[in-house]
Amino acid sequence: MLRKLLTLFAALCTAVGVAVMLPAASAGAAPACVTAWNSSTVYTGGKTASYNGHNWYAKWWTQNERPGSSDVWRDEGACGTGGGGDDGGQNNGFVVSEAQFNQMFPNRNPFYTYAGLVNALKSYPAFATTGSDTVKKQEAAAFLANVSHETAGLYYIVEQNTANYPHYCDRNQPYGCPAGQAAYYGRGPIQLSWNFNYKAAGDALGIDLLNNPWRVEQDPAVAMSTGLWYWNTQNGPGTMTGHNAMVNGAGFGQTIRSINGALECDGKNPAQVQSRVTRYQQFTQILGVPTGANLYC
């Protein structure tokens, strides 16, 4: 009898164990995100796309209709990795996933990597982490849009007009130009130039860029760090940093003013301003957020 009771008890324990474990096994992880939605892509009935952390199913032909904004798309539920999800399955906390980064820069130079960008974020922890989720994504889109304009889609690493190279040495600075008269040309995503900017960026980042400015064109993380240094700390010809412009609601137009306002804003070069605005509109669309007001300068 005792043996029978022990056998029955063991069976019950096993059954309870299975019952406890089944929900965890059946819940599982969210399905992978399919290819991210693209406003220029034509989707016919039955095609799928991911957007804002969900997979979507096209019921009929559509183009440039954002998933969730019309009846053409059927929500297939949350997805876990890649595509257009909120974080694309990344565990780094950045509001732009690698898939979204690739979508923004399909023809970028291999030098510019997503890993390099994520590594550079450590230097400026307030970037794209301040404010609401919408503001965070708007700031990321604003920075990347300006960067895209400066480098033709993260294609160029160094300034293309070599005739300008000797002009970026300000001999009035007490430290001079130890790397050479023509060593401080534009490099990296924000096209950092001038000896005083290399000195200031290097001091802020703990890197000797005054004596070795070439690191900006040799190390993807250093390159991205210089872009974030300017964005987060420099007013340029404007009255605020790009970071403050986005998190305080001044708008994208003020980021243009801070980067190149003296040459572009107030009607000086509307085509260049429009180029930046168009890229910002594209990138906010990829991230699934509105652009906000005050796009122009």
Beta strands, then each sheet from edge to edge (+ up, - down):
strand 1: 42-43
strand 2: 48-51
strand 3: 54-58
strand 4: 62-63
strand 5: 73-78
sheet 1: 1+ 4-
sheet 2: 2+ 3- 5+
end
